[in-house]
Amino acid sequence: MKIEVRKLQNTDIEELSRIEAASFSMPWLAEDFRGLLTRDYCLYVVAEADGHIAGCAGLTDSFHEGNIDNVVTAPEYRNLGIGGKMLEELLRLGNERGITAYTLEVRVSNAPAIHLYEKFGFVSEGIRPKFYEKPTEDAMIMWRR
C-alpha cells in the first residue's frame, strides 16, 4: 500500500467527513473542514492510501504554539502507522512555520492515541475533567515543548 501525506484539499472533504462520522460521536462536518482551508493559521494534512483518504491531522497556530485540533484515521486503515506518518508531517510543517510547542487533548481512555503521542515526545501535563461529551469523559492535556 502506498501512503502519501499531503496538505488538505477541498476535494478531500467529503471523504474526510465520512471518516469523521465513522470515528467520533461528535464529528466535524464538511463545512467545518472547508472553513479550515480559508484560515492561514490552520495547517491540516491528509493521508492518502491507494487513492483513498485514510485520515487527517491538523493544528491551529497561535503565536507559535500549535494546538493539535484533530487526528483521525479511517477504521479500515488503523494500526498501519498512518497516524504516525500524519503526525510526523504535521510537526515537520509546523516546525517550518516556527511553531516551538505543541499541545492537544485526548480522551483518557484512548490508550493507542496516548501511546502514539508519547512516541512523538508529548507528555501529560494535566486533566480537563468532563471535557468530552457522548460519552462524558476527562481529557488528558499533553504537551511537546
Secondary structure as a PSIPRED ss2 file (coil, helix, strand):
# PSIPRED VFORMAT (PSIPRED V4.0)

   1 M C   1.000  0.000  0.000
   2 K C   1.000  0.000  0.000
   3 I E   0.000  0.000  1.000
   4 E E   0.000  0.000  1.000
   5 V E   0.000  0.000  1.000
   6 R E   0.000  0.000  1.000
   7 K E   0.000  0.000  1.000
   8 L C   1.000  0.000  0.000
   9 Q C   1.000  0.000  0.000
  10 N H   0.000  1.000  0.000
  11 T H   0.000  1.000  0.000
  12 D H   0.000  1.000  0.000
  13 I H   0.000  1.000  0.000
  14 E H   0.000  1.000  0.000
  15 E H   0.000  1.000  0.000
  16 L H   0.000  1.000  0.000
  17 S H   0.000  1.000  0.000
  18 R H   0.000  1.000  0.000
  19 I H   0.000  1.000  0.000
  20 E H   0.000  1.000  0.000
  21 A H   0.000  1.000  0.000
  22 A H   0.000  1.000  0.000
  23 S H   0.000  1.000  0.000
  24 F C   1.000  0.000  0.000
  25 S C   1.000  0.000  0.000
  26 M C   1.000  0.000  0.000
  27 P C   1.000  0.000  0.000
  28 W C   1.000  0.000  0.000
  29 L C   1.000  0.000  0.000
  30 A H   0.000  1.000  0.000
  31 E H   0.000  1.000  0.000
  32 D H   0.000  1.000  0.000
  33 F H   0.000  1.000  0.000
  34 R H   0.000  1.000  0.000
  35 G H   0.000  1.000  0.000
  36 L H   0.000  1.000  0.000
  37 L C   1.000  0.000  0.000
  38 T C   1.000  0.000  0.000
  39 R C   1.000  0.000  0.000
  40 D C   1.000  0.000  0.000
  41 Y C   1.000  0.000  0.000
  42 C E   0.000  0.000  1.000
  43 L E   0.000  0.000  1.000
  44 Y E   0.000  0.000  1.000
  45 V E   0.000  0.000  1.000
  46 V E   0.000  0.000  1.000
  47 A E   0.000  0.000  1.000
  48 E E   0.000  0.000  1.000
  49 A E   0.000  0.000  1.000
  50 D C   1.000  0.000  0.000
  51 G C   1.000  0.000  0.000
  52 H E   0.000  0.000  1.000
  53 I E   0.000  0.000  1.000
  54 A E   0.000  0.000  1.000
  55 G E   0.000  0.000  1.000
  56 C E   0.000  0.000  1.000
  57 A E   0.000  0.000  1.000
  58 G E   0.000  0.000  1.000
  59 L E   0.000  0.000  1.000
  60 T E   0.000  0.000  1.000
  61 D E   0.000  0.000  1.000
  62 S E   0.000  0.000  1.000
  63 F C   1.000  0.000  0.000
  64 H C   1.000  0.000  0.000
  65 E E   0.000  0.000  1.000
  66 G E   0.000  0.000  1.000
  67 N E   0.000  0.000  1.000
  68 I E   0.000  0.000  1.000
  69 D E   0.000  0.000  1.000
  70 N E   0.000  0.000  1.000
  71 V E   0.000  0.000  1.000
  72 V E   0.000  0.000  1.000
  73 T E   0.000  0.000  1.000
  74 A C   1.000  0.000  0.000
  75 P H   0.000  1.000  0.000
  76 E H   0.000  1.000  0.000
  77 Y H   0.000  1.000  0.000
  78 R C   1.000  0.000  0.000
  79 N C   1.000  0.000  0.000
  80 L C   1.000  0.000  0.000
  81 G C   1.000  0.000  0.000
  82 I H   0.000  1.000  0.000
  83 G H   0.000  1.000  0.000
  84 G H   0.000  1.000  0.000
  85 K H   0.000  1.000  0.000
  86 M H   0.000  1.000  0.000
  87 L H   0.000  1.000  0.000
  88 E H   0.000  1.000  0.000
  89 E H   0.000  1.000  0.000
  90 L H   0.000  1.000  0.000
  91 L H   0.000  1.000  0.000
  92 R H   0.000  1.000  0.000
  93 L H   0.000  1.000  0.000
  94 G H   0.000  1.000  0.000
  95 N H   0.000  1.000  0.000
  96 E H   0.000  1.000  0.000
  97 R C   1.000  0.000  0.000
  98 G C   1.000  0.000  0.000
  99 I C   1.000  0.000  0.000
 100 T C   1.000  0.000  0.000
 101 A E   0.000  0.000  1.000
 102 Y E   0.000  0.000  1.000
 103 T E   0.000  0.000  1.000
 104 L E   0.000  0.000  1.000
 105 E E   0.000  0.000  1.000
 106 V E   0.000  0.000  1.000
 107 R E   0.000  0.000  1.000
 108 V C   1.000  0.000  0.000
 109 S C   1.000  0.000  0.000
 110 N C   1.000  0.000  0.000
 111 A H   0.000  1.000  0.000
 112 P H   0.000  1.000  0.000
 113 A H   0.000  1.000  0.000
 114 I H   0.000  1.000  0.000
 115 H H   0.000  1.000  0.000
 116 L H   0.000  1.000  0.000
 117 Y H   0.000  1.000  0.000
 118 E H   0.000  1.000  0.000
 119 K H   0.000  1.000  0.000
 120 F C   1.000  0.000  0.000
 121 G C   1.000  0.000  0.000
 122 F C   1.000  0.000  0.000
 123 V E   0.000  0.000  1.000
 124 S E   0.000  0.000  1.000
 125 E E   0.000  0.000  1.000
 126 G E   0.000  0.000  1.000
 127 I E   0.000  0.000  1.000
 128 R E   0.000  0.000  1.000
 129 P E   0.000  0.000  1.000
 130 K E   0.000  0.000  1.000
 131 F E   0.000  0.000  1.000
 132 Y E   0.000  0.000  1.000
 133 E C   1.000  0.000  0.000
 134 K C   1.000  0.000  0.000
 135 P C   1.000  0.000  0.000
 136 T C   1.000  0.000  0.000
 137 E E   0.000  0.000  1.000
 138 D E   0.000  0.000  1.000
 139 A E   0.000  0.000  1.000
 140 M E   0.000  0.000  1.000
 141 I E   0.000  0.000  1.000
 142 M E   0.000  0.000  1.000
 143 W E   0.000  0.000  1.000
 144 R E   0.000  0.000  1.000
 145 R C   1.000  0.000  0.000
